[in-house]
Amino acid sequence: MFGMVAATGIRILSRVDFTANRHNLFVVAISIGMAMIPLVAPNFKQWLPHAIHPLIHSGILLAAVSAVALNWFYNGAAPADEAELAEAGRLADH
């Protein structure tokens, strides 16, 4: 099961353009680093509120949250094209 998850992640990352958008590499690197925190420093959560310990116990959750937040911050949403919005509105009326 772990192998399938890892292989799927590698397949997804192989389609990411790391050369044209330098922020993508930063997002992946920071997210992998965040995922490693519970493994390399298991006592890191002793300084954080006890209520969030179940959330930060998993490196997967730390990586996912950091990847989504950093991707939103650096890459944001794609700009909306007025023609595409008009076409979507026209199709929604039918």
C-alpha positions in Angstrom: 0.0 0.0 0.0 2.8 2.4 0.9 4.5 1.6 -2.4 1.3 2.5 -4.4 1.0 5.8 -2.5 4.7 6.6 -3.2 4.4 5.7 -6.8 1.3 7.8 -7.4 3.0 10.7 -5.7 6.1 10.4 -7.9 3.9 10.1 -11.0 2.0 13.3 -10.0 5.3 15.2 -9.3 6.8 14.1 -12.6 4.1 16.3 -14.4 5.0 19.4 -12.3 7.0 22.0 -14.1 9.9 22.8 -11.8 11.9 24.8 -14.4 9.4 27.5 -15.4 7.9 28.0 -12.0 10.6 28.1 -9.2 7.9 28.2 -6.5 6.8 24.6 -7.3 10.2 23.3 -6.1 10.0 25.4 -3.0 6.5 24.0 -2.2 7.6 20.4 -2.6 10.8 20.9 -0.6 9.2 22.6 2.3 6.3 20.1 2.4 8.7 17.1 2.5 10.6 18.9 5.2 7.4 19.4 7.2 6.5 15.7 6.8 9.9 14.7 8.2 9.5 16.7 11.5 7.7 14.0 13.5 10.3 11.5 12.4 13.5 13.4 13.1 12.2 15.4 16.2 9.5 13.4 17.9 9.4 15.7 20.9 8.8 18.9 18.8 5.2 19.0 19.9 6.0 19.4 23.6 6.1 23.2 23.1 2.8 23.3 21.3 -0.7 23.3 22.8 -1.9 19.9 23.8 -5.2 20.3 21.9 -3.4 20.2 18.5 -1.2 17.2 19.2 -3.4 14.7 17.4 -3.3 17.0 14.3 0.5 17.4 14.2 1.3 13.8 15.1 1.2 12.7 11.5 3.7 13.9 9.0 1.2 13.3 6.2 -1.1 16.0 7.6 1.7 18.4 8.1 2.9 17.9 4.5 -0.6 18.2 3.0 -1.4 21.4 4.9 1.9 23.0 4.1 1.6 22.0 0.4 -1.9 23.4 0.0 -1.1 26.6 1.9 2.2 27.3 0.1 0.8 26.4 -3.3 -2.1 28.8 -2.7 0.2 31.6 -1.5 2.8 31.3 -4.2 0.8 30.1 -7.2 -2.7 31.2 -6.4 -5.7 30.5 -8.5 -5.4 30.7 -12.3 -6.7 34.0 -13.6 -10.2 33.7 -14.9 -10.7 34.4 -18.6 -13.9 36.5 -19.4 -14.7 34.4 -22.5 -14.5 31.2 -20.5 -16.8 32.6 -17.8 -19.3 33.8 -20.3 -19.3 30.4 -22.0 -19.7 28.6 -18.6 -22.7 30.9 -17.8 -24.3 30.3 -21.2 -23.9 26.5 -20.7 -25.3 26.7 -17.2 -28.5 28.4 -18.5 -29.3 25.4 -20.7 
